[in-house]
Amino acid sequence: MRSARENGSLMPPKYILNAPTKLMKQEGYSEGYRYDHDEPDAFSGQEYFPEKMGRQHYYDPPERGFEREIKKRLEWWERLRKERNKEN
């Protein structure tokens, strides 16, 4: 809720927005979008948060039970995101 209050209604990156019209395509909507399932490990690493907002961190799983596995997966995705964003 705090993020919504602090940032209001910001536009997501154009590359994840649909471009159903010729004008929207000319304006760059959906340009550069990488479909996750076409990428190695089915993960593109693209950012979907609004650019003015930056990447947010909402959940920090504790080191217990299945949340330990979730934490590993989140860390793995973060490493992949950094690698993939260096490449592109």
Helices and strands as residue ranges (DSSP letters): H 2-7, G 14-16, H 22-26, G 36-38, G 40-42, H 67-87
